[in-house]
Amino acid sequence: MPTASVALQGRRRRDAVNTISTRLRARRSGAAHEIREAVLPARLLLVAKTTLAVGLAWLIAPHTPGVTDEYPYYAPLGALVSMYPTLMGSVRSGLQTLLGLATGIGLALLVVMTVGPTWWTVPAVVGVGMLVAGTGWFGAAREYVPVAALFVLIVGGQNADDYSLGYLVQMAVGIVIGLIVNVVIAPAPLTFAAAARVDAFRDQLSAHLHDIGSAVSESWPPEHEKWADDAASLADTTSELRTALSDADDSRRGNVRARGRRGETRHIHAELEALDRIAHLIRDISDEIADTIWDRPGALDLDPALPDPLSAACHAVAEVIAQQEPLTSEDHRVRGEAARAIRLLLETVDDRTIDVRRSMGPGVLAAMHLRRILILSGQRAPDDEVDDGLD
């Protein structure tokens, strides 16, 4: 067998083994992350409050007036559906649940007072309930519209009136108890957790740019491909962080533990906006370099003179991305080095453009994006160095 063919098969086997190992590590890491999420202090507090609310609802439910005490099992359910990590989330969920229940019960009673439950009216009212639930008025409680209608017609039967009243009142009792528990034991604002995740995203961007810098300086094609695969995850991370910040803002509304610090998340929002723009630029660099390395469609040749200054500029700018306030004199020195590395890369790009009479290439795009990243980071070098090298 030809030597080249043997080498190719060996490389394919190594690639397959590396892929399997990477997937196994990712699964183990994902499982460990999910376990950590389940035992976070905020989650444990929510578990404790939910347990307390459900217990109180079950204790109080049998003492409601009239026929409603015949349906005490709906009160714990109401307490359960009302418990959210944030107070405003609990309020929204509780109100939407009651609205959904009332709508479903109303549809069912309309059938009871007219043709009655039959083989065709039951599925028909469930279908109408699902249509109404799709309007978006009921939020996460939209499923309760057809469910309530179905329960009243099938479970309520001949006692549909009493069942409907007991169902709605007991759910309301549970929801009110859940809200009271959430007010008395106020959840901690999620601001600090969101800020920590944004800081971790900053470190992720820095590490990714370091990986790109290492890739372009390796013997080609590089053996390490994970940096190219990780580029696609940056957009998903940004979306998750926006959700986390939205939850942090929500956790402050009506929360006595957040009193006097209403604007605390503004700087986190601003930081995330900058990091999001930086992430887009890094993804562009990563995609273009990966296209060139593995000769994908749209690949452009990288001039042989560019890998060294490009690698140095990537590493230098990555160090700047990782910096956080307050800045030190060492941070300013690192910024100055990044500015000089970008200036050297730009000079090399300009010289090679003149020499080879060609301006298109991954080095040009990377130089422009690295310059922009340094500016967006808000961590620029001293004015004399930045103006000299970047303006």
N, C-alpha and C positions, 0 to 999 in steps of 0.2 A: 504494500500500500504506500502511495507517495507520502513523503514526510509532511507536506503541507496539509494533506487530508487528515493525517493522524493528529497534527497540531490543532486543526479546526475542530475535530471531534472532541479532543481533550478540552478545548476552550468551551465548547458547548456544554460538556458535562460540568465543568466548573461553574459556568453561568447558572446552570440548573440548580446545582447545589447551593450556590449563593442566594438564588431567588427563594428557594425553600427555606433556608436559614433566616433570611430577612422576613419572610411571612410569619415564621414561627415566633421570631422575636417581637414582631409587631402585634401578634395575637396575645402573647404573654404581657406585653406592655399595656395593651388595651384592657385586658382583664384586670391587671393591677390598678390601672387608673379608675376603672369602674368601681372596684372595691373601695378605693380611697374616697371616691365621690360619695359612696353610700354611708360612710362613717364620719363625714365632715361635721364639725360642731353645729353648723347651721341646719344640716339635715337631721342630726340627732335631736336638736331642739324641736324641729317640726314634728318628728315622730312622737316625742313626749307630749307636745301640745295636742296632737291629733288623738292620742290615746286618752288624754284627760277629757277632751271635748266629747268623744264618743261615750266615755263612761258617764259623764254628767248627763248627756242626752238620754241615755238608757235609764238613768236614775229618775229623771224628771218626767219623761214621757208618760208613764202610767197615771200621772196626777193631772193631766190636762182635762178640761171640762167636757161634758157631753159625750158623744159617741167617739170622739177622737181618741179616747184612752184605749179603744179596742185595737188600735193600729200603732202600738208604741215602737215597733221595729223600724219605722221610717225615720224616727228622730235621729238615731245613730248614723243612718245613711246621710241625712242632711248635714250633720256635723262633719262627716267624712268629706263630702264633696265641697264643703266651704273652706277647708283648710289648705291654704296656699302659703308659700314662703314669705309673701308680702301681704300687708294688711289690705292694700287696695286690690290686690289680686283676689283676696278672700271676699271682699265686698262685691266685686264684679261677678265672681263665680256664683255667690249666693243669690244675687238679684237675677242673674241670667237663668239660674236653675229654677227659681220660683216663677219667672216669666214663662219658661218652657213648660213647666208643669201645668200652670194655669191654662196655657194655650191648648196643650194636649187634652186636659180634662174638659175644657170647653168643647173641643171637637167631639169627644166621646159622648158628653151629655146631649149634644145636638142630635146624635144618632139615637141615643136612648129615648129622647122625647119625640122622635119621629118614627122611623121604620123599625128601630130596635136592632140589636146585634144579630146578624145573620151571616151566612157563609160568604156573602159578598160585601156587606157593609163593614165588617171587621178589617179585611185587607184594604178596602177602599179608604177608610179613615186613617189607616197607617200610612198609606201612600200619600194622602193629603198632608198628613203630619210631616212626612219627610220632605215634601215640597216646601212647606212653610218653614221647616228648619233650615232649608238651604238659603234662606234670605240673608243670613248673617246677623240677624237681630239677637240671636241667643248665644253667640260665642261658643265657648267650649261645652255649654249645656244644651246644644242643639239636639242631641240624641234623646233628651227627655221629652220632647214633643211627641214623637210617635210612641215612645215607651209608655208615657203616662196615658195616652189614648188607649193603647192596647191593654194595659193593666185595668183601667176602669171598665172596659167592655168585657174582659175575660174574668178577671179576679173579682171585680165588684159585682158583676152579674145583676141580680135583682136588687141588691143594696148599693147600686151605683152612686146614689146621692150621698149616703153615709160614708161609703168608701172614699169618694172623691174629697169630701171634707176632711176626713181623717188623714188621708194621704198628704194633702196640701198643708194642713195645720202642723202635722208632726214633722214634715220636712222643714217647715218654717221654724219650728222650735229648735231643731238640730242646727240649722243655719245660724240662727241668732246666738245659740250657745257657742258655736264655733267662732263667730265674730267677737263675742265677749272675751273668749280665751285669747284670741289673737291680739285684742287691745290690751288686756291686762298683762299678758306675757308678750310684750312687743318683740318682734324679731329684730335681730341686729341688722343695721343697714348693710347692704352688699357692696358698698363703695370700695372698701379696702380689698375685698376679694377681686373685684373688677380691675382695680389698679394693679394688683399683683399679676393678673393675667395679661394686662397690657405690657407690663415690664417684661414678662416672659416672652411675649411676642417680639419685643425689641431684641432680646437676646437671640431668638430664633432667626430673625432677619440677619443679624450680625453673623451668626454661625453659617447661614446659607451663603452669604457673600464670601466668607472665608473659604467655604468648600469650592466655590467657583474659582477663586484665586488659586487654590491648590490644583484644581482640575486642569487649568490652562497651562500650568507649569510642569505637569507630569509628561511622561513619554506618551505619545498619542497612538491609538486612542487610550484615554485614561482607564485604569482598572476599576476606579470607584465611580459608580453610576447613581448612587443613592441621591446625590445632590440634585440631579436632573429630575428624578422621580418626585422629590419633595417639593419642587417648585409649584406643582398644581395644588398642593395643600394650603398654600399661603392664602388664597382667596377664601377657602373654607374657614380658615382660622379667623380672618377678618370678619366674616359673617357671624361666627360664634361670639366674637368679642362685642360686636354691636348688640347682639341679643343680651349678653351679660351686662353691658352698660345700661341698656333699657331696663333690665330687671333691677339694677342698682338705683336708677332714678325712681322706679316704681316703689322700691323698698323704703324710700325716704318720705313718701307722701303719707301724711297722717300718722307718722311714726314719732312718738315722743322721744325716742332715743336718737332721732336725727334733728331735733329742734336746734335752731341756731346755726345750721350748717347747710343751708338750702343750695348754695352754689358750688358745693364741693366737687361735683363731678365735671364741671365745665372744663377744667384743665385736662382731665382724662379724655374727654371727647376731642379736644383739640389735638392731644397727643396721638390718639388713635387715627384721626384724619391724616396727620402727617405720616404716620407709619403705614397707613393704607396706600398712600401715594408712593412711598418708598417701596412697598411690596410689589406694586405694579411694575416699577422700574426694574427691580431685581428679577422679577419673572421674565421681563423682556430680555434682559441680559442672559439669564439662564437658558431660555429657549433658543436664542440665537447661537450661543456658544455650543449648546447640545446639538443643534442642527449641523453646525460646522464639524464638530468632533465625529459624529456618527453619520455624516454625509446624508442627512435627511433632505426631503424636498424643500427647496428654498434656501439651502445652505450656501453660505458665501465663504470664500477662502480667507483664512486668517494669515496676514503677512507674517513671515518668519521672524521679523524684527519686533513683533508686538507682544508675544506671550510673556516675556519677562516684565516689561513695564506695566502690562495689563494685570498680571498677577500681583505685582507690588501695589498697584492702585486699589485693587479689590480688597486686599488685606488691610491697607491703611484706612480705607473708608469704612470697612467693617468694624474696625476699632472705634471709629467715631460714632457709628450707629449705637454701639453698646454703651456709650457714655450717658450718664444721667445727672440731673441737677442735684446739688450744687456742683459747679465745675471747679476743678483745681488747676494749679499751674501745670501739672502733668497732663491734664486734659487738653489744655491749650497747646502744649507741645505736640500731642498726638494729632490735633487738628492741623497744625502747621505741616506736619509730615504728610498728612493726607492731601493737603493742598498742593504740596510740592510733587507728590507722586502723580496726581492728576495732571499737573502742569507738564511733567515729563512725558506722560502718556500722550497728551495733546500735541506736544512738540514732535514726538515720534510719529504720530499719525499724520501730522502736517508734512513732515519730511518725506515719509514714504508715499504720501499722496502725490507729491511732486516728482519723486523718483520713478514711480511705476505708472504715473498718470492714471490712477484709478482711485476713486473716493469711496466706493461701496465696500463694506466689509464689517464684520462683527466688532472690530476694534474701534471703528468710528462710533457705532451705536453705543458700545460699552463706555467709551470716553464721555460722550454726551450725558448718558444716564448717571454715571458716577459723579459727574459734576453737579447734576441736578440733585442727586441724593445728598451730597454734602451740604447743599444749600437748604434742602427741605428738613434736614435733621435739626436745623436751628443751632448747630454746634460748629460754627465756622471758625476758621483760623483767624489770628490777628489780621487786622485790616490790610496791613502792608503786604502780607503773604497771600491772602485771598485775592485782593485786587490785582496783584501782580500775576497770579497764576490762573484765576478763574474768570475774570471779567473781560 
